[in-house]
Amino acid sequence: MPRGKDAPTRVGGEIDPYVQRSIQQSKQLAESRLVTAMQEAGATGRTAMAERGATQRAQIQAGTQRAGMAAQAESEDKRAAEDERAKRDDRKFAVAMQDASREF
C-alpha cells in the first residue's frame, strides 16, 4: 500500500485514514495557532489598558500634588500677608502711643 504523496486520498469512496488524520491534525494546529494569537492579542490589549490606567493615575496624582503644593503656597502667602498687616498695625499703634505720650 503506497504512503505519503503517492497514496490516493480516497480509497473505496472513503478518505484514507492517514490523510484524514493529517487533515485533522492540520485543523487542530490551525485552531491552536488562532487561539494563541487571540490570547496574545488579548494580553497585549490588557497590557496597553493597564499602562493607560497607570499613566492616568500618575497624572491624577501629579495634579493632586500640584494642587496641594499650590494650596500650601497660598496659605503661606496669606500667613505672611497677615503677619505684615499685624506689624503695620503694631507700628501704627506704637506711633500713636508715642504721639499721645508726647502730648501729655
Phi and psi in radians as a Rosetta constraint file:
Dihedral C 1 N 2 CA 2 C 2 CIRCULARHARMONIC -1.244 0.35
Dihedral N 2 CA 2 C 2 N 3 CIRCULARHARMONIC 2.588 0.35
Dihedral C 2 N 3 CA 3 C 3 CIRCULARHARMONIC -2.137 0.35
Dihedral N 3 CA 3 C 3 N 4 CIRCULARHARMONIC 2.920 0.35
Dihedral C 3 N 4 CA 4 C 4 CIRCULARHARMONIC 1.247 0.35
Dihedral N 4 CA 4 C 4 N 5 CIRCULARHARMONIC -2.436 0.35
Dihedral C 4 N 5 CA 5 C 5 CIRCULARHARMONIC -1.202 0.35
Dihedral N 5 CA 5 C 5 N 6 CIRCULARHARMONIC -0.451 0.35
Dihedral C 5 N 6 CA 6 C 6 CIRCULARHARMONIC -1.347 0.35
Dihedral N 6 CA 6 C 6 N 7 CIRCULARHARMONIC -0.326 0.35
Dihedral C 6 N 7 CA 7 C 7 CIRCULARHARMONIC -1.315 0.35
Dihedral N 7 CA 7 C 7 N 8 CIRCULARHARMONIC 2.428 0.35
Dihedral C 7 N 8 CA 8 C 8 CIRCULARHARMONIC -1.216 0.35
Dihedral N 8 CA 8 C 8 N 9 CIRCULARHARMONIC 2.497 0.35
Dihedral C 8 N 9 CA 9 C 9 CIRCULARHARMONIC -1.344 0.35
Dihedral N 9 CA 9 C 9 N 10 CIRCULARHARMONIC -0.386 0.35
Dihedral C 9 N 10 CA 10 C 10 CIRCULARHARMONIC -2.118 0.35
Dihedral N 10 CA 10 C 10 N 11 CIRCULARHARMONIC 2.295 0.35
Dihedral C 10 N 11 CA 11 C 11 CIRCULARHARMONIC -2.201 0.35
Dihedral N 11 CA 11 C 11 N 12 CIRCULARHARMONIC 1.981 0.35
Dihedral C 11 N 12 CA 12 C 12 CIRCULARHARMONIC 1.092 0.35
Dihedral N 12 CA 12 C 12 N 13 CIRCULARHARMONIC 0.620 0.35
Dihedral C 12 N 13 CA 13 C 13 CIRCULARHARMONIC 1.495 0.35
Dihedral N 13 CA 13 C 13 N 14 CIRCULARHARMONIC -0.098 0.35
Dihedral C 13 N 14 CA 14 C 14 CIRCULARHARMONIC -2.008 0.35
Dihedral N 14 CA 14 C 14 N 15 CIRCULARHARMONIC 2.685 0.35
Dihedral C 14 N 15 CA 15 C 15 CIRCULARHARMONIC -1.290 0.35
Dihedral N 15 CA 15 C 15 N 16 CIRCULARHARMONIC 2.386 0.35
Dihedral C 15 N 16 CA 16 C 16 CIRCULARHARMONIC -0.975 0.35
Dihedral N 16 CA 16 C 16 N 17 CIRCULARHARMONIC 2.321 0.35
Dihedral C 16 N 17 CA 17 C 17 CIRCULARHARMONIC -1.016 0.35
Dihedral N 17 CA 17 C 17 N 18 CIRCULARHARMONIC -0.596 0.35
Dihedral C 17 N 18 CA 18 C 18 CIRCULARHARMONIC -1.180 0.35
Dihedral N 18 CA 18 C 18 N 19 CIRCULARHARMONIC -0.727 0.35
Dihedral C 18 N 19 CA 19 C 19 CIRCULARHARMONIC -1.167 0.35
Dihedral N 19 CA 19 C 19 N 20 CIRCULARHARMONIC -0.736 0.35
Dihedral C 19 N 20 CA 20 C 20 CIRCULARHARMONIC -1.062 0.35
Dihedral N 20 CA 20 C 20 N 21 CIRCULARHARMONIC -0.765 0.35
Dihedral C 20 N 21 CA 21 C 21 CIRCULARHARMONIC -1.122 0.35
Dihedral N 21 CA 21 C 21 N 22 CIRCULARHARMONIC -0.708 0.35
Dihedral C 21 N 22 CA 22 C 22 CIRCULARHARMONIC -1.120 0.35
Dihedral N 22 CA 22 C 22 N 23 CIRCULARHARMONIC -0.736 0.35
Dihedral C 22 N 23 CA 23 C 23 CIRCULARHARMONIC -1.112 0.35
Dihedral N 23 CA 23 C 23 N 24 CIRCULARHARMONIC -0.752 0.35
Dihedral C 23 N 24 CA 24 C 24 CIRCULARHARMONIC -1.106 0.35
Dihedral N 24 CA 24 C 24 N 25 CIRCULARHARMONIC -0.732 0.35
Dihedral C 24 N 25 CA 25 C 25 CIRCULARHARMONIC -1.131 0.35
Dihedral N 25 CA 25 C 25 N 26 CIRCULARHARMONIC -0.674 0.35
Dihedral C 25 N 26 CA 26 C 26 CIRCULARHARMONIC -1.110 0.35
Dihedral N 26 CA 26 C 26 N 27 CIRCULARHARMONIC -0.729 0.35
Dihedral C 26 N 27 CA 27 C 27 CIRCULARHARMONIC -1.117 0.35
Dihedral N 27 CA 27 C 27 N 28 CIRCULARHARMONIC -0.769 0.35
Dihedral C 27 N 28 CA 28 C 28 CIRCULARHARMONIC -1.100 0.35
Dihedral N 28 CA 28 C 28 N 29 CIRCULARHARMONIC -0.707 0.35
Dihedral C 28 N 29 CA 29 C 29 CIRCULARHARMONIC -1.128 0.35
Dihedral N 29 CA 29 C 29 N 30 CIRCULARHARMONIC -0.734 0.35
Dihedral C 29 N 30 CA 30 C 30 CIRCULARHARMONIC -1.113 0.35
Dihedral N 30 CA 30 C 30 N 31 CIRCULARHARMONIC -0.739 0.35
Dihedral C 30 N 31 CA 31 C 31 CIRCULARHARMONIC -1.110 0.35
Dihedral N 31 CA 31 C 31 N 32 CIRCULARHARMONIC -0.713 0.35
Dihedral C 31 N 32 CA 32 C 32 CIRCULARHARMONIC -1.100 0.35
Dihedral N 32 CA 32 C 32 N 33 CIRCULARHARMONIC -0.738 0.35
Dihedral C 32 N 33 CA 33 C 33 CIRCULARHARMONIC -1.112 0.35
Dihedral N 33 CA 33 C 33 N 34 CIRCULARHARMONIC -0.710 0.35
Dihedral C 33 N 34 CA 34 C 34 CIRCULARHARMONIC -1.109 0.35
Dihedral N 34 CA 34 C 34 N 35 CIRCULARHARMONIC -0.798 0.35
Dihedral C 34 N 35 CA 35 C 35 CIRCULARHARMONIC -1.072 0.35
Dihedral N 35 CA 35 C 35 N 36 CIRCULARHARMONIC -0.760 0.35
Dihedral C 35 N 36 CA 36 C 36 CIRCULARHARMONIC -1.074 0.35
Dihedral N 36 CA 36 C 36 N 37 CIRCULARHARMONIC -0.777 0.35
Dihedral C 36 N 37 CA 37 C 37 CIRCULARHARMONIC -1.100 0.35
Dihedral N 37 CA 37 C 37 N 38 CIRCULARHARMONIC -0.710 0.35
Dihedral C 37 N 38 CA 38 C 38 CIRCULARHARMONIC -1.163 0.35
Dihedral N 38 CA 38 C 38 N 39 CIRCULARHARMONIC -0.684 0.35
Dihedral C 38 N 39 CA 39 C 39 CIRCULARHARMONIC -1.128 0.35
Dihedral N 39 CA 39 C 39 N 40 CIRCULARHARMONIC -0.735 0.35
Dihedral C 39 N 40 CA 40 C 40 CIRCULARHARMONIC -1.131 0.35
Dihedral N 40 CA 40 C 40 N 41 CIRCULARHARMONIC -0.708 0.35
Dihedral C 40 N 41 CA 41 C 41 CIRCULARHARMONIC -1.117 0.35
Dihedral N 41 CA 41 C 41 N 42 CIRCULARHARMONIC -0.713 0.35
Dihedral C 41 N 42 CA 42 C 42 CIRCULARHARMONIC -1.124 0.35
Dihedral N 42 CA 42 C 42 N 43 CIRCULARHARMONIC -0.733 0.35
Dihedral C 42 N 43 CA 43 C 43 CIRCULARHARMONIC -1.127 0.35
Dihedral N 43 CA 43 C 43 N 44 CIRCULARHARMONIC -0.710 0.35
Dihedral C 43 N 44 CA 44 C 44 CIRCULARHARMONIC -1.104 0.35
Dihedral N 44 CA 44 C 44 N 45 CIRCULARHARMONIC -0.740 0.35
Dihedral C 44 N 45 CA 45 C 45 CIRCULARHARMONIC -1.109 0.35
Dihedral N 45 CA 45 C 45 N 46 CIRCULARHARMONIC -0.740 0.35
Dihedral C 45 N 46 CA 46 C 46 CIRCULARHARMONIC -1.140 0.35
Dihedral N 46 CA 46 C 46 N 47 CIRCULARHARMONIC -0.686 0.35
Dihedral C 46 N 47 CA 47 C 47 CIRCULARHARMONIC -1.112 0.35
Dihedral N 47 CA 47 C 47 N 48 CIRCULARHARMONIC -0.787 0.35
Dihedral C 47 N 48 CA 48 C 48 CIRCULARHARMONIC -1.085 0.35
Dihedral N 48 CA 48 C 48 N 49 CIRCULARHARMONIC -0.713 0.35
Dihedral C 48 N 49 CA 49 C 49 CIRCULARHARMONIC -1.141 0.35
Dihedral N 49 CA 49 C 49 N 50 CIRCULARHARMONIC -0.722 0.35
Dihedral C 49 N 50 CA 50 C 50 CIRCULARHARMONIC -1.123 0.35
Dihedral N 50 CA 50 C 50 N 51 CIRCULARHARMONIC -0.689 0.35
Dihedral C 50 N 51 CA 51 C 51 CIRCULARHARMONIC -1.141 0.35
Dihedral N 51 CA 51 C 51 N 52 CIRCULARHARMONIC -0.728 0.35
Dihedral C 51 N 52 CA 52 C 52 CIRCULARHARMONIC -1.092 0.35
Dihedral N 52 CA 52 C 52 N 53 CIRCULARHARMONIC -0.730 0.35
Dihedral C 52 N 53 CA 53 C 53 CIRCULARHARMONIC -1.091 0.35
Dihedral N 53 CA 53 C 53 N 54 CIRCULARHARMONIC -0.728 0.35
Dihedral C 53 N 54 CA 54 C 54 CIRCULARHARMONIC -1.144 0.35
Dihedral N 54 CA 54 C 54 N 55 CIRCULARHARMONIC -0.695 0.35
Dihedral C 54 N 55 CA 55 C 55 CIRCULARHARMONIC -1.114 0.35
Dihedral N 55 CA 55 C 55 N 56 CIRCULARHARMONIC -0.763 0.35
Dihedral C 55 N 56 CA 56 C 56 CIRCULARHARMONIC -1.114 0.35
Dihedral N 56 CA 56 C 56 N 57 CIRCULARHARMONIC -0.727 0.35
Dihedral C 56 N 57 CA 57 C 57 CIRCULARHARMONIC -1.101 0.35
Dihedral N 57 CA 57 C 57 N 58 CIRCULARHARMONIC -0.710 0.35
Dihedral C 57 N 58 CA 58 C 58 CIRCULARHARMONIC -1.127 0.35
Dihedral N 58 CA 58 C 58 N 59 CIRCULARHARMONIC -0.705 0.35
Dihedral C 58 N 59 CA 59 C 59 CIRCULARHARMONIC -1.142 0.35
Dihedral N 59 CA 59 C 59 N 60 CIRCULARHARMONIC -0.731 0.35
Dihedral C 59 N 60 CA 60 C 60 CIRCULARHARMONIC -1.115 0.35
Dihedral N 60 CA 60 C 60 N 61 CIRCULARHARMONIC -0.756 0.35
Dihedral C 60 N 61 CA 61 C 61 CIRCULARHARMONIC -1.113 0.35
Dihedral N 61 CA 61 C 61 N 62 CIRCULARHARMONIC -0.728 0.35
Dihedral C 61 N 62 CA 62 C 62 CIRCULARHARMONIC -1.125 0.35
Dihedral N 62 CA 62 C 62 N 63 CIRCULARHARMONIC -0.713 0.35
Dihedral C 62 N 63 CA 63 C 63 CIRCULARHARMONIC -1.101 0.35
Dihedral N 63 CA 63 C 63 N 64 CIRCULARHARMONIC -0.733 0.35
Dihedral C 63 N 64 CA 64 C 64 CIRCULARHARMONIC -1.115 0.35
Dihedral N 64 CA 64 C 64 N 65 CIRCULARHARMONIC -0.722 0.35
Dihedral C 64 N 65 CA 65 C 65 CIRCULARHARMONIC -1.128 0.35
Dihedral N 65 CA 65 C 65 N 66 CIRCULARHARMONIC -0.743 0.35
Dihedral C 65 N 66 CA 66 C 66 CIRCULARHARMONIC -1.088 0.35
Dihedral N 66 CA 66 C 66 N 67 CIRCULARHARMONIC -0.736 0.35
Dihedral C 66 N 67 CA 67 C 67 CIRCULARHARMONIC -1.108 0.35
Dihedral N 67 CA 67 C 67 N 68 CIRCULARHARMONIC -0.711 0.35
Dihedral C 67 N 68 CA 68 C 68 CIRCULARHARMONIC -1.121 0.35
Dihedral N 68 CA 68 C 68 N 69 CIRCULARHARMONIC -0.734 0.35
Dihedral C 68 N 69 CA 69 C 69 CIRCULARHARMONIC -1.146 0.35
Dihedral N 69 CA 69 C 69 N 70 CIRCULARHARMONIC -0.687 0.35
Dihedral C 69 N 70 CA 70 C 70 CIRCULARHARMONIC -1.136 0.35
Dihedral N 70 CA 70 C 70 N 71 CIRCULARHARMONIC -0.726 0.35
Dihedral C 70 N 71 CA 71 C 71 CIRCULARHARMONIC -1.126 0.35
Dihedral N 71 CA 71 C 71 N 72 CIRCULARHARMONIC -0.686 0.35
Dihedral C 71 N 72 CA 72 C 72 CIRCULARHARMONIC -1.142 0.35
Dihedral N 72 CA 72 C 72 N 73 CIRCULARHARMONIC -0.756 0.35
Dihedral C 72 N 73 CA 73 C 73 CIRCULARHARMONIC -1.103 0.35
Dihedral N 73 CA 73 C 73 N 74 CIRCULARHARMONIC -0.715 0.35
Dihedral C 73 N 74 CA 74 C 74 CIRCULARHARMONIC -1.098 0.35
Dihedral N 74 CA 74 C 74 N 75 CIRCULARHARMONIC -0.742 0.35
Dihedral C 74 N 75 CA 75 C 75 CIRCULARHARMONIC -1.090 0.35
Dihedral N 75 CA 75 C 75 N 76 CIRCULARHARMONIC -0.740 0.35
Dihedral C 75 N 76 CA 76 C 76 CIRCULARHARMONIC -1.119 0.35
Dihedral N 76 CA 76 C 76 N 77 CIRCULARHARMONIC -0.696 0.35
Dihedral C 76 N 77 CA 77 C 77 CIRCULARHARMONIC -1.102 0.35
Dihedral N 77 CA 77 C 77 N 78 CIRCULARHARMONIC -0.754 0.35
Dihedral C 77 N 78 CA 78 C 78 CIRCULARHARMONIC -1.093 0.35
Dihedral N 78 CA 78 C 78 N 79 CIRCULARHARMONIC -0.759 0.35
Dihedral C 78 N 79 CA 79 C 79 CIRCULARHARMONIC -1.089 0.35
Dihedral N 79 CA 79 C 79 N 80 CIRCULARHARMONIC -0.736 0.35
Dihedral C 79 N 80 CA 80 C 80 CIRCULARHARMONIC -1.130 0.35
Dihedral N 80 CA 80 C 80 N 81 CIRCULARHARMONIC -0.694 0.35
Dihedral C 80 N 81 CA 81 C 81 CIRCULARHARMONIC -1.142 0.35
Dihedral N 81 CA 81 C 81 N 82 CIRCULARHARMONIC -0.725 0.35
Dihedral C 81 N 82 CA 82 C 82 CIRCULARHARMONIC -1.115 0.35
Dihedral N 82 CA 82 C 82 N 83 CIRCULARHARMONIC -0.718 0.35
Dihedral C 82 N 83 CA 83 C 83 CIRCULARHARMONIC -1.070 0.35
Dihedral N 83 CA 83 C 83 N 84 CIRCULARHARMONIC -0.739 0.35
Dihedral C 83 N 84 CA 84 C 84 CIRCULARHARMONIC -1.126 0.35
Dihedral N 84 CA 84 C 84 N 85 CIRCULARHARMONIC -0.756 0.35
Dihedral C 84 N 85 CA 85 C 85 CIRCULARHARMONIC -1.065 0.35
Dihedral N 85 CA 85 C 85 N 86 CIRCULARHARMONIC -0.736 0.35
Dihedral C 85 N 86 CA 86 C 86 CIRCULARHARMONIC -1.104 0.35
Dihedral N 86 CA 86 C 86 N 87 CIRCULARHARMONIC -0.702 0.35
Dihedral C 86 N 87 CA 87 C 87 CIRCULARHARMONIC -1.116 0.35
Dihedral N 87 CA 87 C 87 N 88 CIRCULARHARMONIC -0.753 0.35
Dihedral C 87 N 88 CA 88 C 88 CIRCULARHARMONIC -1.106 0.35
Dihedral N 88 CA 88 C 88 N 89 CIRCULARHARMONIC -0.768 0.35
Dihedral C 88 N 89 CA 89 C 89 CIRCULARHARMONIC -1.077 0.35
Dihedral N 89 CA 89 C 89 N 90 CIRCULARHARMONIC -0.719 0.35
Dihedral C 89 N 90 CA 90 C 90 CIRCULARHARMONIC -1.088 0.35
Dihedral N 90 CA 90 C 90 N 91 CIRCULARHARMONIC -0.732 0.35
Dihedral C 90 N 91 CA 91 C 91 CIRCULARHARMONIC -1.125 0.35
Dihedral N 91 CA 91 C 91 N 92 CIRCULARHARMONIC -0.755 0.35
Dihedral C 91 N 92 CA 92 C 92 CIRCULARHARMONIC -1.075 0.35
Dihedral N 92 CA 92 C 92 N 93 CIRCULARHARMONIC -0.752 0.35
Dihedral C 92 N 93 CA 93 C 93 CIRCULARHARMONIC -1.112 0.35
Dihedral N 93 CA 93 C 93 N 94 CIRCULARHARMONIC -0.749 0.35
Dihedral C 93 N 94 CA 94 C 94 CIRCULARHARMONIC -1.104 0.35
Dihedral N 94 CA 94 C 94 N 95 CIRCULARHARMONIC -0.743 0.35
Dihedral C 94 N 95 CA 95 C 95 CIRCULARHARMONIC -1.125 0.35
Dihedral N 95 CA 95 C 95 N 96 CIRCULARHARMONIC -0.751 0.35
Dihedral C 95 N 96 CA 96 C 96 CIRCULARHARMONIC -1.094 0.35
Dihedral N 96 CA 96 C 96 N 97 CIRCULARHARMONIC -0.702 0.35
Dihedral C 96 N 97 CA 97 C 97 CIRCULARHARMONIC -1.150 0.35
Dihedral N 97 CA 97 C 97 N 98 CIRCULARHARMONIC -0.684 0.35
Dihedral C 97 N 98 CA 98 C 98 CIRCULARHARMONIC -1.140 0.35
Dihedral N 98 CA 98 C 98 N 99 CIRCULARHARMONIC -0.771 0.35
Dihedral C 98 N 99 CA 99 C 99 CIRCULARHARMONIC -1.090 0.35
Dihedral N 99 CA 99 C 99 N 100 CIRCULARHARMONIC -0.711 0.35
Dihedral C 99 N 100 CA 100 C 100 CIRCULARHARMONIC -1.159 0.35
Dihedral N 100 CA 100 C 100 N 101 CIRCULARHARMONIC -0.697 0.35
Dihedral C 100 N 101 CA 101 C 101 CIRCULARHARMONIC -1.248 0.35
Dihedral N 101 CA 101 C 101 N 102 CIRCULARHARMONIC -0.497 0.35
Dihedral C 101 N 102 CA 102 C 102 CIRCULARHARMONIC -1.223 0.35
Dihedral N 102 CA 102 C 102 N 103 CIRCULARHARMONIC -0.640 0.35
Dihedral C 102 N 103 CA 103 C 103 CIRCULARHARMONIC -1.206 0.35
Dihedral N 103 CA 103 C 103 N 104 CIRCULARHARMONIC -0.518 0.35
